[in-house]
Amino acid sequence: MDELTGLVPRPPLAYKDDDFLRRSEARPVRILAEYLSPLSDFRHHKIRDTIAFFGSARIMEMGGMGRYYREARELARLVTNWSETLPGPRRFVVCTGGGPGIMEAANRGAQDAGGKTIGLNIGLPFEQQPNPFITPELSMEFHYFFMRKFWFAYPAKALIAFPGGFGTFDELFEILTLVQTQKLLKPMVLILYGTEFWKEVVNFDALVKHGMISPSDLNLFQFADDPQSAFEILRDGLTEMYLKKGDRKDAPPPTPEVAKTVR
């Protein structure tokens, strides 16, 4: 009771009660928030779909593998220059994990082209802070890995995987599995950038030889070794899959009720 007024103070509303929202019982509310908040941002900024860039947070512009940083930046610039010419809502917006390295390079390239660019950040030992090239209103912070993964897969029409470690492998093979098992109700352009790297670290032919994947699974992705070639694969594939087949360029971003991108 307040000694001056004699009134009993009101308890906080549940959705304003930070103590409650941090409890395990409120976990479903936190998960739902990490679904609805990005959805609201995407719809507000009229972002129809994305191109996801994956790659190591440890590759720096001037390091030993610096060419991949520079080429990721150039590829993102080329893609964004092209996508900015498309009518209607924003198409094929560059989206990264929001951290340094290849992620920074891709966001930076999209910014070079004057386009919006998305960062889906999560606190990790090597990528604690969002990089400075993300469009500020499209810089999103996640606690739950699986919700971050959802927002990588759900709006993406293409994926480019640059050299990377466990995180890059995780994202790449998860998307490959979804495509292989037809859990994504959409075609996707999948590019492994850096043929020499990818063929050294993953023996895809051995997977076929031992019967772990089908020979046709090797057709799920393509290799590229320079920004122009990768851009042409993206442009031609996305044009054929989405811009020539009645995918309305003026359609709004999908709503939860009609979204059927993921089974």
QUIMO-V256470 format. One record per pair of residues at least 24 apart in sequence whose ideal C-beta (glycine too) atoms are under 8 Angstrom apart, sorted by the first residue. I is the first residue (numbers start at 0). J is the second residue. D is the distance in whole Angstrom. If there is no record, write none. Layout:
BEGIN
i=I j=J d=D
i=I j=J d=D
END
This chain:
BEGIN
i=29 j=142 d=7
i=29 j=143 d=8
i=30 j=143 d=6
i=30 j=146 d=6
i=33 j=141 d=6
i=33 j=142 d=7
i=33 j=143 d=6
i=33 j=146 d=4
i=33 j=147 d=8
i=34 j=146 d=6
i=34 j=149 d=7
i=36 j=139 d=7
i=37 j=119 d=8
i=37 j=139 d=5
i=37 j=150 d=5
i=38 j=255 d=7
i=40 j=136 d=7
i=40 j=137 d=6
i=40 j=139 d=7
i=41 j=154 d=7
i=41 j=252 d=5
i=42 j=251 d=7
i=42 j=252 d=5
i=42 j=254 d=8
i=44 j=89 d=7
i=44 j=115 d=7
i=44 j=136 d=7
i=44 j=137 d=7
i=45 j=88 d=4
i=45 j=89 d=6
i=45 j=251 d=7
i=45 j=252 d=7
i=46 j=88 d=7
i=46 j=89 d=5
i=46 j=92 d=5
i=46 j=115 d=7
i=46 j=117 d=8
i=46 j=137 d=8
i=46 j=154 d=7
i=46 j=252 d=6
i=47 j=87 d=7
i=47 j=88 d=4
i=47 j=89 d=6
i=47 j=90 d=5
i=47 j=154 d=8
i=47 j=250 d=7
i=47 j=251 d=8
i=47 j=252 d=6
i=48 j=90 d=6
i=48 j=91 d=6
i=48 j=92 d=7
i=48 j=154 d=5
i=48 j=155 d=7
i=48 j=156 d=5
i=48 j=241 d=8
i=49 j=91 d=7
i=49 j=92 d=5
i=49 j=93 d=7
i=49 j=94 d=4
i=49 j=117 d=6
i=49 j=154 d=5
i=49 j=155 d=5
i=49 j=156 d=7
i=50 j=78 d=6
i=50 j=91 d=5
i=50 j=92 d=7
i=50 j=93 d=6
i=50 j=94 d=7
i=50 j=155 d=7
i=50 j=156 d=7
i=50 j=157 d=5
i=50 j=158 d=7
i=50 j=159 d=7
i=50 j=233 d=7
i=51 j=94 d=5
i=51 j=95 d=7
i=51 j=151 d=5
i=51 j=155 d=5
i=51 j=157 d=7
i=51 j=158 d=5
i=51 j=159 d=7
i=51 j=170 d=8
i=51 j=174 d=8
i=52 j=93 d=6
i=52 j=94 d=7
i=52 j=95 d=5
i=52 j=101 d=7
i=52 j=102 d=7
i=52 j=105 d=4
i=52 j=159 d=5
i=52 j=161 d=7
i=53 j=95 d=8
i=53 j=96 d=7
i=53 j=101 d=7
i=53 j=158 d=7
i=53 j=159 d=7
i=53 j=160 d=5
i=53 j=161 d=7
i=53 j=163 d=6
i=53 j=166 d=8
i=53 j=167 d=5
i=53 j=170 d=5
i=53 j=171 d=6
i=54 j=100 d=6
i=54 j=101 d=3
i=54 j=102 d=7
i=54 j=104 d=8
i=54 j=105 d=8
i=54 j=160 d=7
i=54 j=161 d=3
i=54 j=162 d=6
i=54 j=163 d=5
i=54 j=167 d=6
i=54 j=192 d=8
i=55 j=100 d=5
i=55 j=101 d=6
i=55 j=161 d=7
i=55 j=162 d=6
i=55 j=163 d=4
i=55 j=164 d=6
i=55 j=166 d=8
i=55 j=167 d=6
i=56 j=96 d=8
i=56 j=98 d=5
i=56 j=99 d=5
i=56 j=100 d=4
i=56 j=101 d=7
i=56 j=102 d=7
i=56 j=123 d=8
i=56 j=125 d=5
i=56 j=126 d=5
i=56 j=163 d=8
i=56 j=166 d=7
i=57 j=99 d=8
i=57 j=100 d=6
i=57 j=125 d=6
i=57 j=164 d=7
i=58 j=100 d=5
i=58 j=101 d=6
i=58 j=104 d=8
i=58 j=161 d=8
i=58 j=162 d=7
i=58 j=163 d=8
i=59 j=99 d=8
i=59 j=100 d=7
i=60 j=104 d=7
i=64 j=162 d=6
i=67 j=101 d=7
i=67 j=104 d=8
i=67 j=161 d=5
i=67 j=162 d=6
i=67 j=192 d=7
i=67 j=193 d=6
i=68 j=100 d=7
i=68 j=101 d=7
i=68 j=103 d=8
i=68 j=104 d=4
i=69 j=104 d=7
i=70 j=192 d=7
i=70 j=225 d=7
i=70 j=226 d=5
i=71 j=101 d=5
i=71 j=104 d=4
i=71 j=105 d=5
i=71 j=108 d=7
i=71 j=159 d=8
i=71 j=161 d=6
i=71 j=192 d=8
i=72 j=104 d=4
i=72 j=105 d=7
i=72 j=107 d=5
i=72 j=108 d=4
i=72 j=111 d=7
i=73 j=108 d=6
i=73 j=226 d=4
i=74 j=105 d=8
i=74 j=108 d=7
i=74 j=159 d=7
i=74 j=192 d=8
i=74 j=226 d=4
i=74 j=229 d=5
i=74 j=230 d=6
i=75 j=104 d=7
i=75 j=105 d=4
i=75 j=106 d=7
i=75 j=107 d=7
i=75 j=108 d=3
i=75 j=109 d=5
i=75 j=111 d=8
i=75 j=112 d=8
i=75 j=116 d=8
i=76 j=108 d=4
i=76 j=109 d=7
i=76 j=111 d=5
i=76 j=112 d=5
i=77 j=108 d=8
i=77 j=112 d=8
i=77 j=226 d=6
i=77 j=227 d=7
i=77 j=230 d=4
i=78 j=108 d=8
i=78 j=109 d=8
i=78 j=230 d=6
i=78 j=233 d=6
i=78 j=234 d=8
i=79 j=108 d=7
i=79 j=109 d=4
i=79 j=111 d=8
i=79 j=112 d=4
i=79 j=113 d=8
i=79 j=114 d=4
i=79 j=116 d=7
i=80 j=112 d=5
i=80 j=114 d=8
i=81 j=230 d=7
i=81 j=234 d=6
i=82 j=114 d=7
i=83 j=112 d=7
i=83 j=113 d=7
i=83 j=114 d=5
i=85 j=242 d=7
i=85 j=248 d=6
i=86 j=248 d=5
i=86 j=249 d=7
i=87 j=247 d=7
i=87 j=248 d=4
i=87 j=249 d=4
i=87 j=250 d=7
i=88 j=248 d=8
i=88 j=249 d=7
i=88 j=250 d=7
i=88 j=251 d=6
i=88 j=252 d=6
i=89 j=114 d=8
i=89 j=115 d=6
i=90 j=241 d=8
i=90 j=248 d=7
i=91 j=156 d=6
i=91 j=157 d=7
i=91 j=233 d=8
i=91 j=237 d=6
i=92 j=116 d=7
i=92 j=117 d=6
i=93 j=117 d=7
i=94 j=118 d=8
i=94 j=119 d=7
i=94 j=151 d=7
i=94 j=154 d=7
i=94 j=155 d=7
i=95 j=119 d=7
i=95 j=133 d=8
i=96 j=120 d=7
i=96 j=121 d=7
i=96 j=126 d=7
i=96 j=147 d=8
i=96 j=166 d=7
i=96 j=170 d=8
i=97 j=121 d=8
i=97 j=126 d=7
i=97 j=129 d=5
i=97 j=130 d=7
i=97 j=133 d=6
i=97 j=138 d=7
i=97 j=139 d=7
i=98 j=123 d=7
i=98 j=125 d=7
i=98 j=126 d=3
i=98 j=128 d=8
i=98 j=129 d=7
i=98 j=130 d=6
i=99 j=125 d=8
i=99 j=126 d=6
i=99 j=130 d=6
i=100 j=126 d=8
i=101 j=161 d=5
i=101 j=162 d=8
i=101 j=163 d=7
i=102 j=126 d=7
i=102 j=130 d=6
i=103 j=130 d=4
i=103 j=132 d=6
i=106 j=130 d=6
i=106 j=132 d=4
i=106 j=133 d=5
i=107 j=132 d=4
i=110 j=134 d=8
i=119 j=147 d=5
i=119 j=150 d=6
i=119 j=151 d=6
i=121 j=147 d=5
i=123 j=166 d=8
i=148 j=173 d=7
i=149 j=261 d=8
i=152 j=177 d=6
i=152 j=183 d=7
i=152 j=261 d=6
i=153 j=258 d=7
i=153 j=260 d=6
i=153 j=261 d=6
i=154 j=252 d=8
i=154 j=260 d=7
i=155 j=187 d=7
i=156 j=185 d=7
i=156 j=187 d=6
i=156 j=188 d=7
i=156 j=237 d=6
i=156 j=240 d=7
i=156 j=241 d=6
i=157 j=187 d=6
i=157 j=188 d=4
i=157 j=189 d=7
i=157 j=190 d=7
i=157 j=233 d=6
i=157 j=236 d=7
i=157 j=237 d=6
i=158 j=187 d=6
i=158 j=188 d=7
i=158 j=189 d=5
i=158 j=190 d=7
i=159 j=190 d=5
i=159 j=192 d=6
i=159 j=229 d=7
i=159 j=233 d=8
i=160 j=189 d=8
i=160 j=190 d=7
i=160 j=191 d=5
i=160 j=192 d=7
i=160 j=197 d=8
i=161 j=192 d=5
i=161 j=193 d=6
i=162 j=192 d=8
i=162 j=193 d=5
i=162 j=196 d=4
i=162 j=197 d=8
i=175 j=219 d=6
i=175 j=220 d=7
i=177 j=261 d=8
i=178 j=219 d=6
i=179 j=212 d=8
i=179 j=216 d=6
i=179 j=219 d=6
i=181 j=262 d=8
i=182 j=261 d=7
i=182 j=262 d=5
i=183 j=260 d=7
i=183 j=261 d=6
i=183 j=262 d=8
i=184 j=259 d=5
i=184 j=260 d=6
i=184 j=261 d=7
i=184 j=262 d=6
i=185 j=260 d=6
i=186 j=240 d=5
i=188 j=221 d=8
i=188 j=232 d=7
i=188 j=233 d=6
i=188 j=236 d=4
i=188 j=237 d=6
i=188 j=240 d=7
i=189 j=219 d=6
i=189 j=220 d=4
i=189 j=221 d=7
i=190 j=220 d=7
i=190 j=221 d=6
i=190 j=222 d=7
i=190 j=223 d=5
i=190 j=229 d=6
i=190 j=232 d=6
i=190 j=233 d=7
i=191 j=220 d=6
i=191 j=221 d=7
i=191 j=222 d=5
i=191 j=223 d=8
i=192 j=222 d=8
i=192 j=223 d=5
i=192 j=224 d=7
i=192 j=229 d=6
i=193 j=224 d=7
i=194 j=222 d=4
i=194 j=223 d=8
i=194 j=224 d=6
i=197 j=222 d=7
END
